[in-house]
Amino acid sequence: MKISKLFKQVIVLSTAVVMSIGLVGCGGEAETTEVMADTEAAEATEVTADTEATEVASTLDKDTLIVGLDDTFAPMGFKDESGEIVGFDIDLAKAMGEKLGKAIEFQSIDWTMKETELNAGNIDFIWNGYSISDERKEQVDFSVPYLKNRQIIITLADSDINAKADLAGKTVAAQTGATAADAIEAEPDVMATFKDGKPVTYESNNDVLMDLEAGRVDAAVADEIIVRYYMSKKGEEKFKVLDEDFGEEEYGVGMRKGDAKMVDAFNKAYDELKAEGKLAEISTKWFGEDITC
């Protein structure tokens, strides 16, 4: 309790005691009880006001919502040849903005700092092929899942790597701060066999795949969605995807922890977009079919 509040209580209680002494035999006991009740009610009101003042306003109360993304993550969110940010997640975010009656802005961020940017209020959504995981759930609240994904292993077509066991002694690449790296670490016995006992990490999946194509690494672990898109642009005949992988996962949109108002509104709008066929339309544009959840 603050000192000022304690001082108020002392004054009120002292007054109550004096009044009770002067009013004995004249209903003083009842009046003293009434004074005490008034004091407690006032104190309760003050505590409630203090609590309300500390509540964080919901993101839903903003007119403009800012999406944080890695602008190299094709086809989810990336810069095209003219420098414009485009992609599946970009189109979906714009459709969501229209449904919620909000303006949407896109902010390129350091992907390793995404949760920090969100919780600092610099962005309102982490929305860029953001995989749902138990570790991330401790830092953010997620929307309903909207796409399924796998962490696949890709090599050059002429590689002698055909299974996880063949990664022994090889240089394996992954993106820093991505769930690909987490998925690898979740299988320590396999990771221990890599050259140097760990994957080589890069700032972006684009860098990962470019170094694989150039032969500077032996294999890469990355989101299947981005790998398939990269292969379609560079030539599928150049690469090989192993049958084994590092696990399945789902994409979701990250929002500030505890902002139930925003999460509920988002999920409701998502269900409406799905029912209206908008999700299928956007998915078909980017993937040739509806692969949304």
N, C-alpha and C positions, 0 to 999 in steps of 0.2 A: 504493500500500500504506500502511496506517495506521502511525504511529510505533510504537505498541505492538507491532504485528505484526513490524515490522522489528527491534525490540529483542529479541523472542523468537528471531528467526532468528539474530541475532548471538550470543546466549547459547548456543543449541543448536549452532551451527557451531564456536564456540570450544571447547565441551566435546568435540566430535567430534575437533577437532585435537589436543587434549591427550591424549585416549584413544588416538589413532592413534600418537602419539609413544611412549607407554608400552607399546604392544602390538606394536611392530615385531618380527618374527621369531616371534611367537606367534599368527599368524593375524590380526594387527592390521588388515591391509588389508581382509579380509573383514568384520570387525566394524565398521570405519569406514563401509564401503559400506552395511551394514545400518542404521547410525545415520542416515545421510543419507537412505535410503529411508523410514525412519520419519518423519523430519522432513518430507519432501515429501508423504507421505500425510496427515499431520496438517494441513499447510497446505492441501492440496486439500479436505479435509473442512471446514475453516473457511471457505474461499471458497464452497463449495457451500451451507453454512449461511447465509452472507451473502446469496447470490443468492436462496435460497428465501424469506428474510425480506422481500425487496423485491417479491415477486410480489403482484399485486392479486387479492383473492378474487373469484370469479365472482359475478355477480348471481344466478345460479341457486342459490347457497347461502343466499339470503335466504328468509325465510318469507313476507314481504309485498313485493310489487313495485309500484312507484309509476309510474303513467302520466302523463306531462306532456302537456297539451293546451291549445289555444286554444278556450275554451268558447263561442265564437260561430260555430263552423264547422259549421253544419247542412248535411247530415244526418249528418256523421261523428261529431262530438262537440259537444254544445251543451246549454244549460240550457233546460228546458221551462218552461211557465207556472208550475209549482210550485217552480221553482228546482233541480230534480233534473237531474243531468247524464245525458243520454241520447244515443243515436245508433248508427249502424252500428258504428263503431270501439269504442264502449263495450260493445255486446253481444258483439262478437268478442273483446275483451280479457277479458271475464268468462268466456267459453267457454274461452279459452286458459288462464286461471287455474285453472279446474277440471281441465283436462287435465294441467297441470303440478303440480297439488296445491299451488297458491300462492294467498294472499289478494291481491286487486287493489285498489289505491287510486287515485283520480283527483285530480290536482293541476293546477289552472289556472295557467298560466304566461304570461309575456310571450313571445310567439312569436318575437320578434327575438332572444331570449336562450336559445332552446331547446337548442342545442348546449352552451352554457356551463353550463346547469342540469344537463344529462346528465353532462358530464365532471366537474362538481363533486360529483356523487353525490347531488344533491337529488332527482333523478328517475331511474328505471331504464329507461324507454322514452320515445321520442318517437313518439307514436302518435295521429295526428289528420290524416289526409289528407296525410302527409308524403311529398313526391315525391322519388324517387331521382334523384340527380344526381352527376356526377363531382366537383363541388366539395364536396358533402356527404360523399361517400365518403372524403374526406381527413380528416374529423373524426369520423365514426361508422362502425360496421358495420351493414349493412342485413340484414333478413330477406329471404326470397324475396318477390317482388312479389305483391300480393294484389288490386289493382284497377288498371285502365287509366284514364287521364285525358287530357284535352286542355286547353290554355290557350286558351280561346275569347274572341272579341271580341263584346261585347253592347252594344246601343244601345237607345234607345226606338224603338217601332214606326214612328213617323213621321219618324225621322232620315233625312237624305240620305246617311248613311255606309253604303256597301254593299261596300267593299273596303278593304284596308290603305292604298291610295293616297289614299282619302278622309279618312284621319286627319290629313292635313296641316293644320296650323294649329288642330287641335282639342285640347281638354283630355281627356286619357286617364288613367283612374284604375287603380290596382292596390294590393294589400296590401303593406305594408312587410315585408321578410324572407321573402316568398313566392316560389315559383318563377315566378309570373306576371311579377314585376319582373325576374327573371333572364332569362326568355324574351324579354322586350322588349329588354333590354340586349344580347342575343345577335344582335339585328338593328339595329345602330346606324344604318344608313341610313334605316330606317323611323322609329326613335325621334327622329332629328334633325329630322324634319318636324313633330313634335308642337309644340303651343304651349309655349314655353320650352325646347324640345328635350329634354324628359324627362317621364315620367309623374308625376301627382300621387299621392302615397302616403298610405294610411290604416292605422290600427292593425289593422283587421279587414276581412274581405271583406263583412261585413254593412254596415259604414259605406260601403264602396265602392259597393255596390248601392243603398243608400238614397239616396246623393247622385246616382247616375245616375237613379233614379226621380224624384227631386225636380228634375232638370234642371240641377243644379249642375256636372255634368261631361257631356261629349258622348259618351263611350264608356268601357267598362271592359274590362279583361282579367283573367280569373279562371278557376279550376278549373271545368270543365264540370259536374262533379257538384254543386257548390254552386250554380252558376248555374241549372241545371235545377230543383233543389229550390226555390230562391227564386222562380223563375218560376211553379212549380206552386202556390205559396202566395199569390202576389201577383196572378196572372192572366197567363197566357202571351201574351194578346193585347196586352199593354202593351209587349212587348219584341220585339227582333229579334236573332237570332244570325247573324253573318256566316258565309259559307261558308269564308273564309280563317281561319286560326288562327295561334297562335304556337308550335305544336308539340305532339307527343304525349309522354306520360310515364307512369310507373307509380308507385303508392303502395307504400311499404314501411314497416317499423317500424325505427326507429333504436335501436341499442344501443351500449354503450361500446366504443370501439375496442380490438380485441385480445381481447374476451371470447368466444372461439370456443365455449366450453362452453355459454354461454347461447344463442348463435346456432344452434348445432346442435340443441339441445333444442327451441328455438322452432320451427325449420323442420320437425322431425320431428312435433311436436304439430300444426302447421298441416296437414301432409299427412294426418294421422289425422282431423282435423276435416273436411277436405274429403271424404275417403273415406266418412265416416259421414253425410254430407249436412248437417252442421251449418252449413257456410258457405252453402250454397244456401238453407237455411232463414232465416238472418239477412239475406241479400241480398234475398230475396223480400219479407221484412217491410218493408224500407226502400226498395227500388227496384222492386218488383213483378216482378222476375225475378232470375236468378242471373247477376251480372256479375263474379263473382270470377275471378281468374286460376287 
